[in-house]
Amino acid sequence: MLHELKMPDLATTGGAVKILRWLAQPGASVSRGANVLEVETDKAAMEVESTATGVLKEIIVQEGESVDAGTVIAMIQDGAEGDAVRSTPQVTTPQIAQTQAPATHSCVPPVAPEKSTKSLFARNRATAAAKAEPSEQAGSSKPATVAPLQNKPSFAAPGTLPAVSIARKTAARRLQQSKQNIPHFYLQTSANAEPMIARRNAALPHKLAWDAFFVKGIHNAIARFDLMACRWEDEQLVPQGTDTIGVAADIHGDLFVVPVESPAEKSVEDISRDIRDRVAALRSGDPLARIMKPGVITVTNLGACNVETFTAIINPPESAILAVGEIRPVVIAVSETAFAIQHRVNLTLSIDHRVANGKYAADFLGAIVEELENL
């Protein structure tokens, strides 16, 4: 009996779905729930599972083509004929050399995934159950503990590196386009972190996500510098049409941007809960959490990794990204003869030079510092 494999509804707001790669070829044995192809929508990239067990008889829609949800993309021979060939070796994803991941929250190296016929979402749910609480976003008085890399590959043994996920491929392509097409420039400063530490301590035993402070500070600053809520398009400035601010997050070694919507209506505590809930949804494999949402600016934080300062690549079509380093105690001069210890955090702003010039961007970064020191 022939079974139609149809393109599932991936909640893409009606857009077409592009087939990036078939993971199985005609004649190969496939199992229900196993990944058989990689696709890209207008808002996300993900893997699609087989809806039947048997033999892949025919691929109707080829790689590179786009189709709507519900379109028949392949035929699977199931039933008795499928049982007869179930011993055919499974087609697995070829091993691809791992590329360097862009800056993310976690400094823990990703563990090489085991080959499995389980779906991406099932693997994520299983992995999330065994994971501990995510590391803090920034500013610890103790160095972050780096977990040892399990099953560390040998650089002398080709083919031992883990396969590159579709999420990483999508991030790599977008960030390469950003670096090639957006004229970046960078500004660096630091902010007094004592007010943030005091508010965070006051909220204990509930731990506020450090990024919640930066999301709130950025939003308040943008209200005073509206050019930062624009993008460059067709030789002119275009409003982004949203007040969403993104937070870069490392999810099982892949880079995602967690959207914080309507930050004006939320307190730092509300934003913290929003970030943690969305990260938990991504870790659990929730497909809706993987759908990208447009934002104004992104925050990326490597404070938990003992990184003092770094520069980040703009997440298009945004016009800026704020890189946050570790909160550290430093010696500051309070007068010509007196000194004090103060916790400070380094901030590096990457800006699209087509949207803002140096003076405007510097004033915007100063406004972020002012907001952070007065939250």
N, C-alpha and C positions, 0 to 999 in steps of 0.2 A: 504494500500500500504506500502510495506517495503522500508525503506530508509537506504542506506549504510552509516555508519559513518566511514570515512577514516582518517588515521593519516595525519594531514596537514603537509605541507612543512614548517619547522621551521627554515630554513636557518642555518642548522647545518654543512655545508660543507660536506654533504654526509654521515654523521654518522648515526647510528641507534638511535632510540628514545626508551627509557625505560619507561614503564608504572609504575608509583609509586603507584597510588591509584585511584580507581574508586569512584567518589563522588555520584553516583547513582547505584542502583542495578536493575536487571531485574524485570519488573513490575512497576517500578516507572515512574511517569510523568516527562518529561523533556521539556524544552522550547528552541527554537532557540536562540542562543546567551548566554545561561546559561552555566556555567562551569560544565562539567561532569566528568573530570578526571584530575589528575596531572601527568606530565611527566617530564623526565630529559633527556637532550641531552648531547653531549660531551662538550657543552659550556654554557649551561644555564638550568634553571629549570623554568617551567611555567605551567599554566593551559590551558586546551583545551576546547573549547566551542562546544556545540551541534549545528549541522547544520540543524536541523529539530525540529519541535514541535510534540510531540506525546508520545508514551510509549516505554521505553527501553525494547525491546523484548529479546535480546540475547547479551551477552558479549563474543566476539570471542577470544580476546587476553587478557589474565589474568594479574593480577598485578605481577610485577617482570620480565615479558617477554619484549623483545626488538623487534621492527619492523622498517621497512623502511617507509619513507613518501609515502603515497598513498595506504598503506595496509588497508584493511577493518578490523576494530577493534570491531565493534558492529553493531547491526541492530536496527532500530527505526521504530515502527509502526506508520505511520502518517495517514492523511486523516480522514475519518469518524470514523474509529475505535479509532484513537487517540483522536478525539473530545469527544468520549463517556466516556473516562476515565480521561479527563483533570482535573477533580475535585480531583483526587488522590493527597494526600499531597506530596509536593515537598520534595525530599531527600536533606537534608542540611548537610554541613560539620560538623562532631561532634566537640564539643568544646574541645580543648586541652589546658592543662595548659601552660601558657606562660613562656618561659625560658628567662634568662637574655641575652640581646643582647650584642654582642661584641662591642668594642669601635668604635664609629662612630662620624661624625661631629656634629650632632645636639644633644643638651642636652634637647630638648623638648620631653617629654614622648609621645609615640604614642597613638592616640585616638582609643578606642575600635571600630572596624568597625561594621557597621550595617549589618545584614543579608540581602543579596540582590541576585537577579538572574542575575544582570548585570555582564558582563565580567570583568575580572581583569583590562583590559586596559581601558574599559569604566569608571570603578570606579576611576582609577587613573586620567583620564582626567578630570572627574568631580571634584575630590578633588583638582587637581592642579589649576583649575580655581578659587577656593576660597582661595588659599594660598597666603601669602604675599611673598616678595622677600626673598630667603634663607638667613639665618644668616651668618655673616662674619665668615671666617675660623679661625681667631685668632686675639689676641691683640687689644682689645678695651679698651679705657680709662674708660668706664663705665661698670658695671657688666651686664652680659647678662640677658635679661628678660626671665624668665621661664614661659611658658604658663601653666595655670591650666589644670589638667587632667580632661577632660569631661567624664561623665558617669563612674566615678571612681568605679571599682569593689570592692565588699566587700570580704576581705580575709576569712570571716566566711561563705561565701555563695558559695559552690562548683558550678561549671558550669557557673559562671558569667564572667570568664576571656575570652578575645578574642581568636579566633582560631589562631593557629600558621600558618603563611603563608609558602608557599613552598620555597620562597626565604630564609626565616629565617632557615628553616630546612636544606637547602643546606649549608648555611653559618655555621650553628652549626656543621654539620657533618665534613666539611672540616677543621674547626678550631680545633675540637677535635682530628682529625687525625694529624694535625700539632703539637699540644701540646704533643701528645703521641709519635710521631715518630721523631720529629726534636729536637735535643739537643740545646735548646735555651741558650744563655747567653746575658747579657745586659750591655751596657755602657751608661753613662750619662754625659752630658756637657751642656754648655750654649753658646749662640752666641749674639753678639752685633746686635740688631735689628734696630739701628738708620739708617743705609743705606737703609734698606727695607722700613722703614717708609717714608724716604725722597723721594724715588722713587715713592712710592704709592701716596704720597701727590702731587707730580708733575704731576701725571696722571689724577688728578681730573678735571672734574666731573666724569670721568670714574673710577669706583672702581675696582682695580685689586684684583683678588682672592689671598689671602695670600698663598695658596698652590702652586701657580704658581712660587713663589720664591724658595720654597723648591724643587719642581720638577727640576727647572733649576740648582740649586746648587748641587743636588744629581747627575744629569747627568754629570755635569762638573767634579765632584769628581770621578765618576766611570771611566771616561776616564783615570784617573791616577792610578786606582786600579781595574784592569780588573778581578781579582778573584771574585769581587762582582757581576759580570755579569754572574756567573756560578751557577749551582745547583749540588747537590750531587745525583748521580744516578748510580746504579750497581757498587758500590765501587770505583767510580771515579768522577772527576769533568767534567761536561758537559756544554758547552756554552749554554746560554739561547737562542741565535739566534735572539734576538730582543733588541731594545733600548727603548721599551715602559716602561713608569713609571706609576704606578697606584696611584689613589687618592681615599681613602675610603670616601664614601658618604652615608648619611642616607636619604633614599627615603621612605617617608610615614612609617617610623619605621623599614624598612628592610635595610640590609647592602649590598651595591654594591661597586664595585671597578671601577672607571671611568678611562679608559686608555688614557694616553697622548702619542701619537705616534710621533716619530721623533722629540724629543725635541731639538736636536742639531740644527735643521733648524728653530727653532722658538724663538722669543724673549719672555720675561716675559709677555708682553702684549698679544702676540699671544697665549701663553699657558693659560693665564687667560680666554680669549674668548673661547678657546677649552673646558676648564673645565666647564664653565657656560653653554655652548651650550649642552654639553653632559648630564649635570645634568638636564637641562630643558627637554631634550628628554626622560630621565628616568621618570621624574615626569609626563610627558604627556602620559606615557604608551606605548611608541614606543617599539615594540618587538625586533627590531634589536639592540636597545641600551642595552638590557638585556643580549646580548650574551657576554660571558666572553672572554677576549683576554689575552694571556700570557704576562707577564711583567718581569722586572728585579728586581724591588723593589717597595714597596708601601709606600705612605705617609698617616698617619692617624692623624687627628688634632682635639683636643678638646679645643682649645684656646677660642672659643666662649662660652664655658661652665664654664669659670673661673677655669679650671683645670691647675695647674702649671706643674705637672709632672705625667706621667703614663707610663706603659710598655704595649706593644702590642704583639699580637701573629702573627707570620710569616704567610703570605698568600702563601701556597704552589702552584707551585713548586719553588717559589722565595727563596732566601737565607737570606733576611733581610727585616726589616720594620722599618721606622722612625716614632716615636711618637713625636708630636709637642704640646707643652703646650702654655699657654697664654703669650703674650708679655706684660711684666710688667716693670714699672720703679723701679730700684733698686739702692741702694747706692754702689758705687765702690770706691776703693782706687786708686787715681792717683799718689800718692806718700806716703811716710811714715806719712805725716802730713796733706795731702789734700784729700778731698773726692769730688765726683761728682755724679749726678743722670744720669743714663743711662738706656734706654729701652733694656731689654734682653729677650731672649726666651730660655726655657729649651728644650733640645733635648735628647731623649732616643732611642738608636739604639738596636734592637733585632737582633741577628745574629745566623745563623746556624753554630755551632762550627765545623762541619765536613768540611765546606767550608773555614772558616777563623779562625785563632787563635786570641788571645786577642790583641797582638801587631799590627797585620795587621788591625784588625777591628778598633782599637783605632786611627791608622793613617788615616784610611778612614773617621772616624767621624771627625777628625781634619780637613781633607780636605773639608768636607761639610761646617764646620764652616767658613773656610777661603773663600770658594766660596760665601757663604751668605753675608759675611762682605765686599765683593768686587764686588757684582753684579752692 
